[in-house]
């Protein structure tokens, strides 16, 4: 997976943390489109979608949706750990 050119470092860091968190939680990543800011996959039959976007103020927003509440919590924790929080 090559990163598109001219992507800010903060976005790249968030992207890498989100992809890593999915893998940490056993999500089989089926789509990872950094330019579009979308990561999709499945884990235990549950679909997972993470969207990463830069907000107007320059902050990075990461939103993950899955019907599995335990997976959602695990992904959030794994992401925070990878971000050093």
N, C-alpha and C positions, 0 to 999 in steps of 0.2 A: 504494500500500500504506500504509494508515494504521496506526499503532501503537496497540494497545489501551491503555486508560488504566491508570494505577497500575503501570506496569512500571518497575522500577529502572533507573537510568541505566547501570549496568554491563551489564545484560542487553541494553539497547538498543544499546550500543556493540558488544557481541559479535555481536548479530544483524546489525547493519549490516556489520560486518567479514566475517561468514560469507557474506552475500548478495553483497557486493562481491568476495570471493575467488572465488566461483563464476563470477561474470561475468568477472572477470579471466582465468580459466582457460578461458573459452569454453563454459561450461556453460549450456545453455538451461534456465532455471528454469521448471518446469511447475507448481510449487506452492510457495507461501511463506505459511505460516500462523504468524504470530508468536505468537499466543495459545497455539497448540499446541507451538510451538518446533520446527517441522518445515519444512525446505527440501528440495525434491526437484527433480531435473532429469536431463538426459542430456548427454553429450558424446562424440562419436565412437562412438556406439552403446552406450556404457557408462552404466548408471544410477548416480546419485549421490544419497545421502540424508545430510543433516546434521541432527542433533538438538541443540538447545540447551536446557539446563535449569539451574535454580538448585539447587545442592546444599544440604543442611541447614545447612552452615556459612556459607552466603551466597555462596560462590564460584560462578562460572559454568562449567559443563562443556559443551564443544563436541565432538561426536563425528561424524565423517564416515565413511561407508562407500561403497566403490565397488570393483568387481573390477579396476579399472585402477590398478596400483601407482604408475605415473608420475603419473597424475592426482591420486591421493591425496597424493603428496609435493608436487606443485605447489600443491594447495589448502591444504595445511598451511603452506607457505612464504608464499603470498599472504595467508592469514589473519594470520600473524605480522607481516608487513609492515604490514598495515592496522591492527594493534593496536599498532604502534610498537615491536615487539620486534626 
